[in-house]
Amino acid sequence: MKRTYKDIYAVLKINRIIVLATVVFATASSLFSIWMVYHINSKAMKSAFAINTDGTVIPLKLVAQKENFDVEALAHLELFHNYFYNIDASNYEKNLEKALWLGNSSVDNLYRQKKSDGVYNRLLQYSLVQKVLHIDSQIEEKNGAYSFRTITVFEINRGTIVDTYELVTTGNLITVNRNFPNNPHGLLITAYYENSLKKITNETP
């Protein structure tokens, strides 16, 4: 009878060891799984993926994305300011139509205001040529939102007189679906505003 109790205690001891080992293994497995999920999630947050033309997946680092965004944004702003301000009697309708694809209602409202003020009528009436000479844009990112400040230098040729102006504009940039060729960079200008305009020179050609 004593030998029987001794065997029971031995079995219980073995069972206890097995249970403890199982608990330790399960805990370790759980911790390892949690760590793996965190590691994979962190890695995924730092990367994005694109599909190549042959169907393969290409990882894109967010740093590269940020650099690419800056390049796209600067190109978008240069394209817009060229379309909106590089105009004459022969191309202003076509250029302004292209410019309106690159901004939201704030751009359209400014266009309508200029049209109401007779800006484009004077362009036609006096055969004015407004030519962009230089565009310099600065982009700022804050909490995932992008704003810009652009200095555009352009001249207005009135035939006998050429006036040069410096225009400062500001606004925000948001991402949208690309629409080639209307919006090749997939960006949209919002809250667009002409801050200041000053004459730089007045020359006689």
C-alpha positions in Angstrom: 0.0 0.0 0.0 2.9 2.4 0.8 4.5 1.5 -2.5 1.3 2.5 -4.3 1.2 5.9 -2.7 4.9 6.4 -3.5 4.1 5.6 -7.2 1.2 8.1 -7.2 3.4 10.9 -5.8 6.0 10.1 -8.4 3.4 10.3 -11.2 2.0 13.6 -9.7 5.5 15.0 -9.6 6.1 14.1 -13.2 2.7 15.5 -14.2 3.6 18.7 -12.4 6.8 19.0 -14.3 5.0 18.3 -17.6 2.4 21.0 -16.8 5.0 23.5 -15.8 7.0 22.8 -18.9 3.9 23.1 -21.0 3.0 26.4 -19.4 6.5 27.8 -19.8 6.6 26.6 -23.5 3.2 28.1 -24.2 4.2 31.4 -22.5 7.4 31.5 -24.5 5.6 30.8 -27.7 3.0 33.5 -27.0 5.8 36.0 -26.3 7.7 35.0 -29.4 4.5 35.3 -31.5 3.7 38.8 -30.1 7.3 39.9 -30.8 7.1 38.6 -34.3 3.8 40.4 -35.0 5.3 43.6 -33.6 8.5 43.2 -35.7 6.5 42.5 -38.9 4.2 45.4 -38.2 7.1 47.8 -37.6 8.8 46.6 -40.7 5.6 47.0 -42.7 5.0 50.5 -41.4 8.4 51.5 -42.7 7.8 50.1 -46.1 5.2 50.2 -48.9 4.8 48.0 -51.9 4.2 48.6 -55.6 3.4 46.1 -58.3 6.0 46.0 -61.1 4.9 45.6 -64.8 5.8 41.9 -64.6 3.7 41.4 -61.5 6.5 41.3 -59.0 6.2 43.1 -55.7 8.7 45.9 -55.2 9.3 47.2 -51.6 9.5 51.0 -51.3 10.9 52.6 -48.2 9.0 55.5 -46.7 12.2 57.6 -46.9 12.3 57.1 -50.6 8.5 57.9 -50.7 9.1 61.2 -48.9 11.9 62.1 -51.4 9.7 61.1 -54.3 6.8 63.2 -52.9 9.0 66.3 -52.7 10.1 65.8 -56.3 6.5 65.3 -57.4 5.3 68.2 -55.4 7.9 70.6 -56.8 7.1 69.5 -60.3 3.4 69.8 -59.7 3.8 73.4 -58.4 6.0 74.4 -61.3 3.6 72.9 -63.8 0.6 74.7 -62.2 2.3 78.1 -62.0 3.5 77.8 -65.6 0.0 77.0 -66.8 -1.7 79.7 -64.7 0.7 82.6 -65.2 2.6 81.9 -68.5 -0.2 83.1 -70.8 -0.9 85.2 -73.8 -3.8 85.9 -76.2 -3.1 82.7 -78.1 -2.7 80.1 -75.3 -4.5 81.5 -72.2 -7.7 79.4 -72.5 -5.8 76.1 -73.1 -3.2 76.8 -70.3 -5.9 77.9 -67.8 -7.9 74.8 -68.5 -4.9 72.6 -67.8 -4.1 74.6 -64.6 -7.6 74.0 -63.2 -7.0 70.3 -63.3 -4.2 70.8 -60.8 -6.1 72.6 -58.1 -9.4 72.5 -56.3 -12.2 75.2 -56.0 -9.8 77.7 -54.5 -7.9 77.9 -57.8 -11.2 78.0 -59.8 -12.5 80.8 -57.6 -9.3 82.8 -58.3 -9.6 82.2 -62.0 -13.3 83.4 -61.9 -12.3 86.5 -59.9 -9.6 87.4 -62.4 -12.0 86.8 -65.3 -14.6 89.0 -63.6 -12.0 91.7 -63.1 -11.2 91.7 -66.8 -7.7 90.3 -66.6 -8.1 88.1 -69.6 -10.0 90.6 -71.6 -7.1 93.0 -71.3 -4.8 90.2 -72.3 -6.8 90.0 -75.6 -7.5 93.6 -76.0 -3.8 94.8 -75.7 -2.2 91.6 -77.0 -0.2 91.2 -73.7 2.3 88.5 -73.3 2.8 87.3 -69.7 5.9 85.1 -69.5 7.1 83.2 -66.4 10.8 83.7 -65.8 11.4 81.8 -62.6 9.6 79.6 -60.1 10.9 78.8 -56.6 8.8 76.6 -54.3 9.3 75.6 -50.7 7.3 72.7 -49.2 6.7 72.2 -45.5 5.3 69.0 -43.8 3.5 69.2 -40.5 1.6 66.2 -39.0 1.3 64.6 -42.3 -0.1 67.7 -44.0 1.8 69.6 -46.7 1.8 73.3 -47.4 3.8 75.3 -49.9 5.1 78.8 -50.6 6.0 79.7 -54.1 7.7 82.8 -55.6 7.0 83.3 -59.2 8.8 85.9 -61.2 7.2 86.8 -64.5 7.2 89.7 -67.0 4.4 91.3 -68.9 5.3 92.5 -72.3 3.1 95.5 -73.4 5.0 96.0 -76.7 7.0 99.1 -75.8 7.2 98.4 -72.1 8.2 95.2 -70.2 7.3 95.1 -66.5 8.7 92.4 -64.3 6.8 91.2 -61.2 7.3 89.0 -58.2 4.3 87.0 -57.0 4.1 85.1 -53.7 1.5 82.4 -53.5 0.7 79.8 -50.8 -1.5 76.8 -50.4 -1.7 73.2 -49.4 -1.1 69.9 -51.3 -3.2 66.7 -51.0 -2.7 63.4 -52.8 -5.3 62.3 -55.4 -5.5 59.6 -58.1 -3.2 60.3 -61.0 -5.0 61.3 -64.1 -2.6 61.4 -67.1 -2.2 63.8 -68.8 -4.5 66.1 -66.8 -2.9 65.5 -63.4 0.3 63.4 -63.9 1.6 63.9 -60.3 -1.5 62.8 -58.4 -1.6 66.0 -56.3 -4.1 68.7 -55.8 -3.6 72.3 -54.7 -6.0 73.5 -52.0 -6.5 76.8 -50.1 -4.6 78.6 -52.9 -4.0 82.2 -52.3 -2.0 85.1 -53.9 -0.3 86.7 -51.0 1.6 89.6 -52.6 2.5 91.0 -56.0 5.2 93.6 -56.5 6.9 95.2 -59.5 10.6 94.6 -59.8 11.7 96.4 -62.9 10.3 98.5 -65.7 12.3 98.2 -68.9 12.0 99.5 -72.4 13.0 96.8 -75.0 
